[in-house]
Amino acid sequence: MAEQHKMNKSPHVLLFPYPSQGHINPIIQFGKRLLSKGVKTTLVTTIYILNTKLSHKENTTSIKIKAISDGFDEGGSASAESSETYLKTFKEVGSKSLADLIKKLQSEGNTVDAIIYDSFMTWALDVAMEFGIDGGSFLTQACSVNSIYYHVYKGLISLPLGAPVTVPGLPLLESWETPSFVHNYGPYPGWSEIVFNQFANIDQARWVFTNSFYQLEDKVIEWMRKMWNLKVIGPTLPSMYLDKRLHDDKDYGFNLFKVNHNKCMNWLNEKPKRSVVYISFGSNAKLQHEQMEEIAQGLSDSHVNFLWVVRVEEESKLPKDFMDVTENGKGLVVAWCRQLDVLAHESVGCFVTHCGFNSTLEAISLGVPVVGMPQWTDQTTNAKLLDETWGVGVRVKADENGIVRRGNLVSCIKKIMEEEKGVLARMNAVKWRELAKAAVDEGGSSDKDIHEFVNDLKHE
């Protein structure tokens, strides 16, 4: 630490997320909170993301941006022959490139007081320590999920699973309710290694941050705090949807996909209150043709208004006659949308979601009940929590081929939109919405943790 500079300079933090939408947005929002408390922040992303995604006009944020190489400057991760190749190359090339960036910043008179890095990239802490810079691991998934991964990493849960799983602070989990890397760890060896090895050097991190809030996962958080200096700083949504203290914080400021915002909003404005089922499976999910057909038929059979996000690369999986259903105004299919604006709209009554943690937090923070339709990774566990622990929705059931049939989807939508289960789920969702707002508002649990971190930086 260059303490002589600290007397008259704001502390400077590098924010280094994994280069994907679901990892970049939470850390950007954390950066905005830090800026509001007088901390200088710089987002570090890859050359590919900066050149192809952050150059869009709508991607505006007050956080400064610097780029490093991941070894795939022209095509990003999609151009790698496999995820294993990408992750290996990113570590090798990224370590050197990050070190070069730190040297450059320091040569220009910019001190770096901390590097907050995505927990998927433990090598960033190794780089930080080479320069004597404090590091903070940023966990983007639920504490509950990370606790399961930690137990696997420590050998406290043996793979393959032979019995239901118990970890401190969580209900009993059937094997299929654990993350897919736990109950089906074979198909994605590169990603399995990443999620389990998040904890390889975490004890050397000065801080551990998590995009959750205390009231949501209090028992697991208390257990984790026995091991690490855990700062619970979420939910990391734009302030206008929560405490409204950051007046210019109206959106994430970063979209990997182009949005036809007016089309979505105009269509929603024409629909009655709580009459629309919103369906989105996030930025990465790839559904089978058969599954897309079952969803399409289920939406037709349910006779509800629906807004369905189907990414461009997934459109070919829609049944050929399905678009006819949308012509009568009952449905709208879009390639992407501003999910927060959709969830906040009064016409939306239900969210059919893959249960990624960002979508999970958004649903909870905006008080929208859900139908959980998890696909892989942490989503099966999030769906369990949304249904049985947090009480804000129901889960679909897949058949022996892993397909959710139309009848089951229709039944789940009806439960939320028409039945007593939906009334209770909405009441619980509204309760969580108020707790989420309170957490980030002045003096709330997350606000206090952010404030403690800032004081730590300023007075170390």
Steps between C-alpha positions, in 0.01 A plus 500: 500500500622843408387668819656835418238548228207423725507825690361698206363243256181299489562128517505331162345156439520281191184299433573188299191291407490186291419627145131409471181699551395325821837561665571852371170662603517422876855625538421818302213568740732445796740744337227765482440461873874540562514812283217654701713451812809668356692203364659527156408191297631351175332210324741253343353299213630322192600666175225310318226613741621861489521516121179319415263551792592803707524723195120497466353842569269374775789351696576803708638497850704743705747223579823517301576198282831335416551191285733205520547203267342160561682355201188528282492869413314454170230251595482472879414176674275386214803474272681253729479134401361410843423660835801315644725661236356843570537477878858369475605768250326776694698405808833492316454811284283689748749469786772669296265755350358595841850540639590724205193715565591545867854601403364750248257652750773532762742656250235763429476583870181302568522297817296183517380437854292187439399260226152356529496201269241247393535188713519295177843657436707413806815577303417872524574482873841348423573798274379749761723346769805524272453877514417510871140598420211379715248276327131435546323198355158587355247212512227550241288198595289442809681437829302177523640378169854606584477321833417178313797554267724565800393173663585314179836679477583401858395139443208531742264405217623206293435469128320327346218567743366194676243660729314826566724792594502697823706813560473753785212742468326321212211254484562142389577495127420204281788429262318657204444818704874565530679702227547303177878499545437302819229254396624464139862610510637304205393694187671833580840426657634853440209671668484246780862574581432875497204491742662259745840672493356845576623425851858399412653824630199675651657496847764741366239751387458794735126515426235272355200673342167342417215624286228404745341668802511395861132433561479273195771255608576592861583152629741416218655847521566462873668165430720653227596793723669260737761443228530821299463876523172476312336817369139447392436785255192411294263493338699677230213652305496858371408730786178630341345154549600485867597790728508774231798669672720499186300732276684422176494122553206402279635192324794264504673710234621192318315276255656221296183484291310762301161587645175612336385673815209702364340198336497312832373791705227601253371143491504469880322835538201357315458202733293483821668501838675169590375331182835432329726198539860603431735224386878526478779247538787747518797571278650150472236226516462282191172310504426189292264532203254273677507717813437817299199332336360394838535855637338650191207259516469550875475875456234453232305255717514726807320784315703763685669813372870423473826678426770248406868581455646274231856593407577525128703180499206313658224625266533211255381263776154661516217303332435636151137588568565649845533859387135483387406485868667834560313678222179525704685703763505225765875454473818682411834337423810720519873428467586688823350754736582715801395244754480736795254727319291200403493354853416842645204544262160464665367276221746220585350238730748214475862439399590164341873497563806278473581615857844643431598693811476844336145423381422350840607819677314717250175309549534518878602867500206599279244280675410274206397136564674237289467170322846349529624310195871445571739384228843435653780629729362672817145529370359175642597608852369854451168352385479289816560810714250715306236231545549350846718742697403845376147401398475719191404244239475145375731268306424307184576129483696360207429149367754218474641660184554834673209665316234708676173406335239756405242373750737549792594849385133596459423365848783699659403822322139452612612450862675837501253696286169365630527292816559551873864389460556805280346735755735370768801513265423861416469593869838341570655669196379839623646425844839419347481810282475721808787316671717536189437875489574534871830312462650754257334809643687724741594303811383169353703183533660522154555874527684445829724233347588725206569787740726279712697397191544862392620599848739206493645629172532857620657424835719196441 
